């Protein structure tokens, strides 16, 4: 009992540390794309620091928490004394491009997991009637931010945005920002130590100085009410004022021009009747221009309106049955190596998906770039979005749950106005246990408390006995879809055996196959029994699709995966060399034979049988 007592104390302490760590950064501003901004993208100087000498003294205590407050980068950041005896100096160091991971930019850092320091100088002309926010699209995984030698705070989570109010910390003219980044995998983090993708470290998304009026529009939601095409509802949140304020919402094409008065906290919730909304859909991705204005601020967004729901084993988009013709996608650029960095990179991926015949993509296994979601809105692709609750999370650790919930909450807050997102996923291939069911059950409840207009899913576990695959994961009772990964023909059985398999799915819900796939090296050919060949993968897809067609209630799939991607788990020296080769497209952009099998299937696939 005493051991249990100490474990509880330790858990509470860890939770306190996590809450303290994340409390530095504030809720991010909605839609920075339509704000006055200064981009801090470009070349950043960097220093590799595997022993964290710039942050910890020889007793492993942070310099900024020690008695003297001196030493390491902390001392150098404060004084920038050119005569310093410190064994580091940014002025003589090389540069990395931001946004971008460090692994693909410096061969010394390909496998590097640890601490690295970034520095960027910039010039700003300050205005007394403005507020300034330092916004990071994502930094993997843990970061500590300094501005002009002052510590702004810290953040955990490698795929979610965060920001700091720096209005009183900026200087007229020259400024500099320093970021300590640590991508070390840890057991109690989200994701945990064991994953199947490359652990790209660094400042992987845009860094932006956002400029707003003193009183500004911080957040808003403008969407159709749940299952109701005749009501637009949402809220507007104004910050920086302590009095009631007039705000306006305008959607000219819908003849909406409404005026509201916020409460003392700057919040107003609204419900507006609407007629003849043109629904957003993959076939017609209609986006309306929505303008929100306050007495001192104005924001414009492109927002689509659609309704998604399930009825028994059917998925209804805007009241009509739909089959989700999908593909899974990682946030990785095969041609330039590393994380997707620009709109052009992202358009390339989405264009390939559309060419495949997709109306739907799974953005696995973490929160993707906001620009990717906005492009999905534009081109017409439905989206499954998820958080990195992946495989073996520390289910009983309160701090781990708080971390997962925070990442999920930030993702929903950021992307709640994106019509493309129709599914929030709370995890992937998580082994069944009571602790896991509680953990993920709470995440499901959290999603529904934040957003009741979208479906909730996860990649469930399955049981296989003989030629019967059973889906009865208890978590399925709380979800909207019977969604699961299955790798028949690759990890178990052979492609030619797939016709023998049957599925026993215990839920009266739409079935969506969240993953299936087989590896092939582009350009390697043999007969259909030659593993790693394009012909083997081609046969796999033929037999896999024939097998899945027999599932009652099959309403969609996202095969694994669109493009070959890097993974340290994939070490076969001839066929993999740290690449997962399940892509339908190679890392050089070459389409494999299986691409055309799935393309043809999607061309003719409806709710019933494909031709």
C-alpha positions in Angstrom: 0.0 0.0 0.0 2.9 2.3 0.8 4.2 1.8 -2.8 0.9 2.6 -4.2 0.8 5.8 -2.1 4.1 6.9 -3.5 3.1 6.1 -7.0 0.0 8.3 -6.6 2.2 11.2 -5.3 4.5 10.7 -8.2 1.6 10.8 -10.7 0.3 14.0 -9.1 3.7 15.6 -9.3 4.2 14.7 -12.9 0.7 16.1 -13.7 1.7 19.3 -11.9 4.9 19.6 -14.0 3.0 19.0 -17.2 0.4 21.5 -16.4 3.1 24.0 -15.4 5.0 23.4 -18.6 2.0 23.9 -21.0 0.7 26.8 -19.0 3.3 29.2 -20.5 1.7 29.2 -23.9 -1.8 30.6 -24.6 -4.7 29.5 -26.7 -3.7 30.2 -30.3 -5.4 32.8 -32.5 -7.9 31.4 -35.0 -6.9 31.9 -38.6 -3.5 33.6 -38.5 -3.6 33.4 -42.4 -5.8 36.5 -42.5 -3.8 38.6 -40.0 -1.1 41.1 -40.2 2.1 39.0 -39.9 5.8 39.0 -40.1 7.2 35.6 -41.2 10.2 34.3 -39.3 10.7 31.5 -41.7 14.0 31.1 -43.4 17.5 30.4 -42.2 18.0 29.9 -38.5 21.5 29.3 -37.0 21.7 26.1 -34.9 23.9 24.3 -32.3 23.7 20.6 -31.6 23.6 20.0 -27.8 23.2 16.3 -27.0 24.1 16.8 -23.3 21.9 19.9 -22.9 24.9 21.9 -21.8 23.1 25.1 -22.8 20.2 24.4 -20.4 21.4 22.2 -17.5 24.4 22.6 -15.2 26.6 19.7 -14.3 24.1 18.8 -11.5 21.4 18.6 -14.2 19.6 21.6 -12.8 18.3 24.3 -15.3 20.6 27.3 -15.3 17.6 29.7 -15.1 16.5 27.9 -11.9 19.9 27.8 -10.2 21.0 30.2 -7.5 23.2 32.3 -9.7 21.0 32.1 -12.8 24.2 32.0 -14.8 25.7 29.6 -17.2 24.9 27.8 -20.4 23.0 29.4 -23.2 20.9 31.2 -20.6 23.9 33.4 -19.6 24.8 33.9 -23.2 21.3 34.8 -24.2 21.0 37.4 -21.5 24.3 39.2 -22.2 25.3 38.2 -25.7 28.8 39.1 -24.5 31.2 38.6 -27.4 34.0 38.2 -24.9 32.2 35.3 -23.2 34.4 32.2 -22.5 31.4 30.0 -23.4 32.2 27.2 -25.7 29.4 28.1 -28.2 28.6 31.0 -30.4 25.7 31.1 -32.8 27.6 33.6 -35.0 29.9 30.8 -36.3 27.3 28.1 -36.6 25.6 26.7 -39.8 21.9 27.2 -40.6 18.8 25.1 -41.0 15.7 26.1 -43.0 12.5 26.8 -41.0 10.0 25.3 -41.4 11.8 22.0 -41.8 13.1 19.0 -39.8 16.8 18.8 -38.9 17.1 15.1 -39.9 16.8 15.7 -43.7 19.0 18.9 -43.7 22.2 17.7 -42.1 23.5 14.2 -42.5 24.9 14.3 -38.9 21.3 14.6 -37.7 19.6 11.9 -39.7 19.1 9.7 -36.6 19.6 12.4 -34.0 17.3 12.5 -31.0 18.2 15.1 -28.4 18.5 18.8 -27.9 19.2 21.4 -30.6 19.2 25.2 -30.3 17.9 27.5 -33.0 18.5 31.3 -33.3 16.9 33.9 -35.6 17.5 37.6 -35.8 14.7 39.9 -37.0 13.7 43.5 -37.2 10.3 44.9 -36.2 8.8 48.4 -36.2 6.5 48.6 -33.2 3.2 50.3 -33.1 1.8 51.4 -29.7 -1.8 50.5 -30.6 -0.9 46.9 -31.5 -0.4 43.5 -29.8 2.2 41.0 -30.9 2.1 37.3 -30.7 5.0 34.8 -31.4 3.2 31.9 -33.1 4.7 28.4 -33.8 2.8 26.0 -36.1 4.6 23.0 -34.6 7.9 22.1 -32.9 8.8 18.5 -32.3 8.7 17.6 -29.5 9.4 19.7 -26.4 10.6 23.3 -26.8 11.6 26.3 -24.6 11.4 29.7 -26.2 13.5 32.8 -25.5 13.0 36.3 -26.9 15.8 38.8 -26.5 17.3 36.7 -23.7 14.0 36.4 -21.7 12.4 33.0 -21.3 8.9 33.1 -22.7 7.9 29.6 -21.7 7.7 26.0 -22.9 5.5 23.7 -24.9 5.0 19.9 -25.3 3.5 18.2 -28.3 5.2 17.8 -31.7 2.2 18.6 -34.0 0.1 21.3 -32.4 0.4 25.1 -32.6 1.2 27.4 -29.7 1.9 31.1 -29.1 3.1 33.7 -26.7 2.1 37.3 -26.1 5.3 39.2 -26.7 3.8 42.7 -26.8 5.9 43.9 -23.8 9.1 42.0 -24.7 9.8 43.1 -28.3 12.2 45.9 -28.9 12.0 48.6 -31.6 14.4 47.5 -34.4 16.6 44.4 -33.8 15.3 41.4 -31.9 16.3 37.7 -31.7 14.5 34.5 -30.8 16.1 31.4 -29.5 14.4 28.0 -29.3 15.6 24.9 -27.5 14.1 21.8 -29.2 14.2 18.3 -27.8 12.8 15.4 -29.8 13.8 12.6 -27.4 11.2 9.9 -27.3 9.9 9.2 -23.8 7.6 6.5 -22.4 5.0 8.7 -20.8 4.7 11.1 -23.8 2.2 11.3 -26.7 3.3 9.6 -28.8 5.3 7.2 -26.7 8.7 5.6 -27.4 7.6 3.1 -30.0 6.2 4.4 -33.3 6.4 3.5 -37.0 7.4 6.8 -38.5 10.5 8.9 -38.5 11.0 11.1 -35.4 11.6 14.3 -37.3 13.0 16.9 -34.9 13.0 20.6 -35.2 10.8 23.6 -36.0 8.8 21.8 -38.6 6.1 24.4 -39.3 5.8 28.2 -39.8 7.1 30.7 -37.2 5.1 33.9 -37.4 4.9 37.2 -35.5 1.2 38.0 -35.5 0.1 41.6 -35.1 -3.4 42.5 -33.9 -5.2 45.5 -32.5 -5.2 45.8 -28.7 -8.8 44.4 -28.7 -8.8 41.6 -31.2 -10.9 38.7 -32.5 -9.3 35.7 -30.9 -11.6 32.9 -31.9 -14.8 32.0 -33.7 -16.8 29.1 -34.9 -19.3 29.3 -37.9 -20.8 26.0 -38.8 -24.2 24.3 -39.5 -26.0 23.1 -36.4 -26.0 19.4 -35.8 -28.1 17.6 -38.4 -29.7 20.9 -39.4 -29.3 22.5 -42.8 -31.4 25.6 -41.8 -29.3 26.9 -38.9 -25.8 28.4 -38.8 -24.5 28.6 -35.3 -21.3 29.3 -33.5 -19.6 31.9 -31.4 -17.2 34.9 -31.5 -14.6 35.6 -28.9 -13.1 39.0 -28.6 -10.0 39.5 -26.3 -8.3 42.6 -24.9 -11.5 44.4 -23.8 -13.3 44.3 -20.5 -16.5 45.9 -21.8 -19.3 44.6 -24.0 -18.5 45.1 -27.6 -20.4 45.1 -30.9 -19.4 42.4 -33.4 -20.7 41.6 -36.9 -21.0 38.4 -38.9 -21.4 38.7 -42.7 -21.9 36.0 -45.3 -23.1 37.9 -48.3 -24.0 35.0 -50.5 -26.4 33.8 -47.9 -27.7 37.3 -47.2 -26.5 37.1 -43.6 -25.5 40.3 -42.0 -25.9 40.0 -38.2 -24.9 42.2 -35.4 -24.3 41.0 -31.8 -23.2 42.3 -28.4 -20.6 40.3 -26.5 -20.8 39.7 -22.8 -18.2 41.3 -20.4 -15.8 38.5 -21.3 -15.9 39.3 -25.0 -18.0 36.2 -25.9 -21.2 35.9 -27.9 -22.9 32.8 -29.1 -25.3 33.0 -32.0 -27.9 31.0 -34.0 -28.9 32.3 -37.4 -31.6 30.9 -39.7 -30.4 30.3 -43.2 -32.0 29.2 -46.5 -30.7 27.5 -49.6 -27.2 26.7 -48.4 -25.0 25.1 -51.2 -23.5 22.2 -49.4 -19.7 21.6 -49.4 -18.9 18.1 -50.9 -16.0 16.4 -52.7 -17.8 16.9 -56.0 -18.6 20.6 -55.2 -16.3 22.0 -52.5 -18.2 25.2 -52.1 -16.6 27.7 -49.7 -18.4 30.9 -48.5 -16.6 34.1 -47.7 -17.3 34.7 -44.0 -16.3 38.1 -42.5 -16.3 38.8 -38.7 -15.6 42.3 -37.5 -15.4 44.0 -34.1 -15.0 47.7 -33.3 -11.2 47.4 -33.9 -10.6 44.1 -35.8 -11.7 42.2 -38.9 -11.1 38.7 -40.0 -12.2 36.9 -43.2 -12.3 33.2 -43.7 -13.4 30.6 -46.4 -15.8 28.2 -44.8 -17.9 25.3 -46.2 -21.1 24.0 -44.8 -22.0 20.3 -44.8 -23.7 17.7 -42.6 -22.2 14.3 -41.8 -24.0 11.6 -39.8 -24.4 7.8 -39.6 -27.7 5.8 -39.7 -27.2 2.2 -38.8 -24.6 1.0 -41.3 -24.8 4.0 -43.6 -22.7 7.2 -43.7 -24.7 10.2 -44.9 -23.1 13.3 -46.3 -25.6 16.1 -46.7 -28.4 13.5 -46.4 -27.0 11.2 -49.1 -25.2 7.8 -48.8 -21.5 8.0 -49.5 -18.7 5.5 -49.8 -15.4 6.9 -48.5 -12.8 6.3 -51.2 -9.7 7.0 -49.3 -6.0 6.7 -48.8 -3.7 7.3 -45.7 -1.1 10.1 -45.8 1.9 11.0 -43.6 3.1 14.5 -43.2 6.2 13.8 -45.3 7.6 14.9 -48.6 9.1 12.0 -50.5 10.8 14.1 -53.2 12.6 16.6 -51.0 12.9 14.4 -48.0 11.5 15.3 -44.6 8.4 17.0 -43.4 6.0 18.8 -45.8 7.2 22.4 -45.8 5.2 24.4 -48.3 1.8 24.7 -49.9 3.3 23.3 -53.1 4.4 20.1 -51.2 0.9 19.7 -49.8 -0.8 20.3 -53.1 1.3 17.6 -54.7 0.1 15.0 -52.1 -3.5 16.0 -52.4 -3.3 16.0 -56.2 -2.0 12.5 -56.2 -4.9 11.5 -53.9 -7.4 13.1 -56.3 -5.8 11.3 -59.2 -6.2 8.0 -57.4 -9.9 8.7 -57.3 -10.2 9.6 -53.6 -12.9 11.6 -52.0 -11.4 11.1 -48.6 -8.0 10.9 -46.8 -6.7 9.8 -43.5 -4.2 12.3 -42.1 -2.2 9.8 -39.9 -1.1 9.5 -37.1 -1.0 13.0 -35.6 -2.3 16.5 -36.2 -1.3 17.7 -39.6 -0.5 21.2 -40.9 -3.4 23.6 -40.8 -2.6 24.6 -44.4 -3.2 20.9 -45.4 -6.7 21.1 -44.0 -7.4 24.4 -45.7 -6.3 22.8 -49.0 -8.5 19.8 -48.4 -11.4 22.2 -48.0 -10.4 23.8 -51.3 -9.9 20.7 -53.5 -12.7 18.7 -52.0 -11.3 15.8 -49.8 -13.0 14.5 -46.7 -10.6 14.1 -43.8 -10.1 11.7 -40.9 -7.9 13.6 -38.5 -6.3 12.0 -35.4 -4.0 12.5 -32.5 -0.8 10.4 -31.8 -2.4 8.1 -29.2 -0.5 5.2 -30.9 0.1 1.6 -29.8 1.3 1.5 -26.2 0.5 4.7 -24.4 1.0 5.0 -20.6 -2.7 4.5 -20.0 -2.7 4.9 -16.2 -0.5 8.0 -16.1 -2.7 11.2 -15.5 -0.1 13.4 -17.1 -0.1 11.3 -20.2 -3.9 11.6 -20.5 -3.7 15.3 -19.9 -1.2 15.6 -22.7 -3.3 13.6 -25.1 -6.4 15.6 -24.2 -4.6 18.9 -24.7 -3.4 17.8 -28.2 -6.8 16.7 -29.1 -8.4 19.9 -27.8 -5.9 22.2 -29.7 -6.6 20.3 -32.9 -10.3 20.7 -32.6 -10.0 24.3 -31.7 -7.8 25.0 -34.6 -9.7 23.1 -37.3 -13.3 23.3 -36.2 -14.3 25.5 -39.1 -12.8 23.2 -41.8 -15.7 21.5 -43.7 -13.3 18.7 -44.9 -12.9 17.2 -41.4 -15.7 14.7 -40.9 -14.0 12.3 -38.5 -12.0 12.9 -35.3 -9.9 9.8 -34.4 -8.7 9.3 -30.8 -6.1 6.7 -31.6 -4.6 3.9 -33.6 -4.0 0.1 -32.9 -4.1 0.4 -29.1 -4.0 -2.9 -27.3 -7.2 -3.6 -25.3 -7.1 -3.3 -21.6 -9.4 -1.7 -18.9 -6.9 1.2 -18.5 -6.9 1.8 -22.3 -10.7 1.7 -22.5 -11.0 4.3 -19.7 -8.3 6.6 -21.3 -9.7 6.5 -24.8 -13.3 6.6 -23.6 -12.5 9.9 -21.9 -11.0 11.2 -25.1 -14.2 10.2 -27.0 -16.3 12.1 -24.4 -14.0 15.1 -24.7 -14.5 15.2 -28.5 -18.2 15.0 -28.2 -18.2 17.8 -25.6 -16.2 20.1 -28.0 -17.8 19.1 -31.3 -21.0 17.2 -31.8 -21.2 17.8 -35.6 -18.6 15.3 -36.6 -18.0 11.5 -36.3 -15.7 10.0 -33.7 -13.6 7.0 -34.6 -10.4 5.0 -33.8 -8.5 2.2 -35.5 -9.8 -0.6 -33.4 -8.2 -4.0 -32.5 -9.3 -7.2 -34.2 -9.1 -10.9 -33.3 -8.3 -13.6 -35.9 -9.0 -17.3 -35.4 -8.5 -19.4 -38.4 -10.1 -17.6 -41.4 -12.5 -15.5 -39.2 -11.7 -12.0 -38.3 -13.8 -10.7 -35.4 -14.3 -7.0 -34.5 -15.7 -6.7 -31.0 -13.4 -4.1 -29.3 -15.4 -2.7 -26.4 -14.4 0.8 -27.5 -16.5 0.4 -30.5 -19.7 0.9 -28.5 -18.8 4.5 -27.9 -17.7 5.3 -31.5 -19.6 6.1 -34.7 -17.7 3.8 -37.0 -16.6 0.1 -36.9 -13.2 1.1 -38.1 -10.1 -1.1 -37.9 -6.8 -2.0 -39.5 -6.3 -5.4 -41.1 -3.2 -6.7 -42.9 -4.4 -10.0 -44.3 -2.1 -11.0 -47.2 0.9 -9.3 -45.7 1.5 -9.8 -42.0 -0.8 -12.9 -41.9 -1.6 -15.3 -44.7 -0.8 -14.9 -48.4 -2.8 -12.8 -50.9 -4.2 -16.0 -52.5 -5.7 -17.0 -49.2 -7.7 -13.9 -48.7 -10.9 -15.3 -50.4 -11.1 -17.7 -47.5 -11.5 -15.0 -44.9 -14.8 -13.7 -43.4 -15.6 -10.9 -40.9 -17.7 -11.1 -37.8 -18.3 -7.4 -36.9 -20.3 -7.0 -33.7 -21.5 -3.4 -34.3 -24.4 -2.2 -36.3 -22.3 0.7 -37.6 -20.7 1.7 -40.9 -17.5 -0.3 -41.5 -14.4 1.7 -42.5 -11.1 -0.2 -43.1 -8.6 2.3 -41.7 -5.5 0.4 -42.9 -4.4 -2.5 -45.2 -1.4 -2.8 -47.4 1.7 -4.7 -48.6 5.2 -3.5 -49.4 6.7 -3.3 -52.9 9.9 -1.7 -54.2 9.0 0.5 -57.2 10.7 -0.9 -60.3 11.3 -4.3 -58.9 9.4 -6.9 -60.9 8.7 -10.6 -60.7 5.8 -12.9 -60.8 2.8 -12.5 -58.4 4.5 -14.8 -55.8 7.7 -12.7 -55.6 7.5 -10.8 -52.4 8.6 -7.1 -52.6 7.7 -7.0 -56.3 5.1 -4.7 -57.8 3.3 -7.8 -59.1 3.0 -9.1 -55.5 1.5 -5.8 -54.3 -0.8 -5.7 -57.3 -2.2 -9.2 -56.6 -2.5 -8.2 -52.9 -4.8 -5.3 -53.9 -6.9 -7.4 -56.2 -7.5 -10.1 -53.6 -7.9 -7.6 -50.8 -10.6 -5.6 -52.5 -12.4 -8.8 -53.5 -12.4 -9.9 -49.8 -13.5 -6.5 -48.5 -16.4 -6.3 -50.9 -18.1 -9.2 -49.0 -18.3 -7.1 -45.7 -21.8 -6.1 -44.9 -21.9 -2.4 -44.2 -18.6 -1.6 -45.9 -18.6 2.2 -46.3 -15.0 3.2 -46.8 -11.3 2.6 -46.6 -7.9 4.2 -46.3 -5.3 1.8 -47.5 -1.8 2.2 -46.1 -0.4 4.3 -47.8 -0.2 6.9 -50.6 3.6 7.3 -50.7 6.5 5.4 -49.3 7.8 7.0 -46.1 10.8 6.8 -43.8 10.7 4.6 -40.7 13.6 3.4 -38.5 11.7 0.1 -37.9 12.1 -0.8 -41.6 15.7 -2.0 -41.9 15.8 -4.6 -44.7 19.1 -3.6 -46.4 17.9 -4.4 -49.9 14.2 -3.7 -50.0 13.6 -1.1 -47.3 16.7 0.7 -46.1 14.6 2.6 -43.6 11.7 3.1 -45.9 8.2 1.7 -45.4 7.4 0.5 -49.0 3.7 0.1 -48.6 3.1 3.2 -50.7 1.3 3.2 -54.0 3.8 5.8 -55.1 7.5 5.6 -54.5 9.8 8.1 -52.8 10.7 9.3 -56.3 7.1 9.9 -57.4 6.8 6.7 -59.5 3.3 5.1 -59.4 3.4 1.3 -58.7 1.1 -1.2 -60.5 -1.2 -1.4 -57.4 -2.0 2.3 -57.8 -3.9 1.6 -60.9 -5.8 -1.4 -59.3 -7.2 0.9 -56.6 -7.8 3.7 -59.0 -9.9 1.5 -61.2 -11.8 0.2 -58.1 -12.6 3.7 -57.0 -13.7 4.7 -60.5 -16.6 2.3 -60.4 -17.2 2.0 -56.6 -20.6 3.0 -55.3 -22.4 2.0 -52.1 -23.0 -1.4 -53.7 -20.6 -3.7 -55.4 -17.8 -2.3 -57.6 -17.8 -3.4 -61.2 
